[in-house]
Every structure is written in C-alpha cells, then in structure tokens.
C-alpha cells in the first residue's frame, strides 16, 4: 500500500509539472469557471494533503499494531510502515510549508526518487527474507 501511495503522489506531482498556467488559460473560448481548472500549486497542495492523510493514518495504526501483535514478522511490518510514512509525512509537510512558487518538475523528481527508494527497500527486504530462509534463520 505504501508503494501505491508513493506512486500516486508521483503521478499527481507529474500532472502538476505538465500543467502550465498558460495551458489552463488558453482555449478556443474566453476563460470561464469551467475552463479554468487548477493551478500547479493547487494540485500539489491537494496531493500533499492526501499523502499527509495517508501517512498519518499508517503511522497511527502501525505503531500500536506493532506493539500489540505477537508475531515478530507482523510487528516488523507495522514498524516498517510507520517508518516509511514518517518519511512521506516529512516530504508532504515540507512541500506544504513552502510559500514560494511551485517548481513542479523538481517536486516530481523528489517523489520519483522517493518511489524508487521504496522499491529498493522492498527488494532489500525480499532479499533478506530469501537469505534468511536459505540459512534457516528467518
């Protein structure tokens, strides 16, 4: 689920990077409330609030669940979710705290990097689990 949230935030940031204010305002007709959609800043804010909500939910459930389950693998899973979402919460909060104009391409690169790191974490975990099973030491 965390990987899905990261990819979703990257997709929304990429959408913001491709949307220029001039693109929104240029149409065959005069701009109306229906033709003017959202600015890149509005798109970024919406996506960061979505990511913050997702992150807070995962942290708020991950920590208590990691302390209450008896299976150490499940506890590690919940701890991992809380840790990943602490990073997501930091990135989203940083993006929301900036009052400067949005450089959507830069934010898109940051979130693509974050998504790539998420994939790397999953791959490393799968490798470690495989090695643990080989050595009879899960």
C-alpha positions in Angstrom: 0.0 0.0 0.0 2.8 2.4 0.8 4.3 1.8 -2.6 0.9 2.6 -4.2 0.8 5.9 -2.2 4.3 6.8 -3.4 3.4 6.1 -7.0 0.2 8.0 -6.6 2.0 11.1 -5.2 4.5 10.9 -8.1 1.7 10.7 -10.7 0.0 13.8 -9.2 3.2 15.7 -9.0 3.9 14.8 -12.6 0.5 16.1 -13.5 1.3 19.3 -11.8 4.6 19.5 -13.7 2.8 19.2 -17.0 0.1 21.7 -16.2 1.2 25.3 -17.0 -1.0 28.2 -16.1 -0.9 29.4 -19.7 -2.2 25.9 -20.8 -5.1 26.3 -18.5 -5.9 29.8 -19.7 -5.5 29.2 -23.4 -8.6 27.8 -25.1 -10.8 28.4 -28.1 -13.2 30.4 -25.9 -12.7 33.0 -23.3 -11.8 31.5 -19.9 -14.8 30.7 -17.7 -15.1 28.9 -14.4 -15.5 25.6 -16.3 -12.3 26.1 -18.4 -10.0 27.2 -15.7 -9.2 24.1 -13.7 -6.5 24.1 -11.1 -3.1 25.6 -10.8 0.1 23.6 -10.2 0.1 24.9 -6.7 -3.4 23.7 -6.0 -2.6 20.3 -7.5 0.5 20.0 -5.4 -1.4 21.1 -2.2 -4.2 18.6 -2.9 -1.7 15.7 -3.4 0.4 16.6 -0.4 -2.7 16.7 1.9 -3.7 13.3 0.5 -0.2 12.0 1.2 -0.2 13.5 4.7 -3.5 11.9 5.5 -2.3 8.5 4.2 1.0 8.8 6.2 -0.7 9.9 9.5 -3.2 7.0 9.2 -0.4 4.5 8.6 1.7 5.8 11.5 -1.3 6.0 13.8 -2.1 2.3 13.1 1.4 1.0 12.5 2.8 1.9 15.9 0.0 0.5 18.1 -0.3 -2.6 16.0 3.5 -3.3 16.1 3.3 -3.2 19.9 0.3 -5.5 20.2 0.9 -8.3 17.8 2.7 -11.4 18.9 4.3 -12.4 15.6 7.6 -10.6 15.2 7.2 -10.6 11.4 3.9 -8.7 11.7 5.4 -6.3 14.2 8.3 -5.6 11.9 5.8 -5.0 9.0 3.9 -2.4 11.0 7.1 -0.8 12.2 8.3 -0.6 8.6 5.0 1.1 7.5 5.3 3.6 10.3 8.9 4.4 9.3 8.2 4.8 5.6 5.3 7.0 6.3 7.3 9.2 8.6 9.4 10.0 5.5 6.3 10.6 3.4 4.9 12.8 6.1 8.1 14.8 6.2 8.2 15.3 2.4 4.5 16.3 2.2 4.7 18.7 5.1 7.8 20.3 3.6 6.0 20.8 0.3 3.0 22.3 2.1 5.2 24.7 4.2 6.8 26.3 1.2 5.2 29.6 0.1 7.5 30.0 -2.9 6.2 29.4 -6.4 5.9 25.7 -7.2 8.7 24.1 -9.2 6.6 21.0 -10.0 9.3 19.4 -12.0 11.6 19.5 -9.0 9.0 18.0 -6.7 8.2 15.4 -9.3 11.9 14.3 -9.3 11.9 14.2 -5.5 8.9 12.0 -5.4 10.2 9.7 -8.1 13.3 9.3 -6.1 11.2 8.5 -3.0 9.2 5.9 -5.0 12.5 4.4 -6.3 13.8 4.1 -2.8 10.6 2.4 -1.7 11.1 -0.2 -4.4 14.7 -0.6 -3.2 13.5 -1.1 0.4 11.1 -3.8 -0.8 13.7 -5.5 -2.9 16.2 -5.5 0.0 13.6 -6.9 2.4 12.7 -9.7 -0.1 16.5 -10.5 -0.5 17.0 -10.6 3.3 13.9 -12.8 3.7 15.2 -15.2 1.0 18.7 -15.3 2.6 17.2 -15.9 6.0 15.2 -18.9 4.7 18.3 -20.3 2.9 20.3 -20.1 6.2 17.3 -21.3 8.3 17.4 -18.0 10.1 14.3 -16.0 9.3 
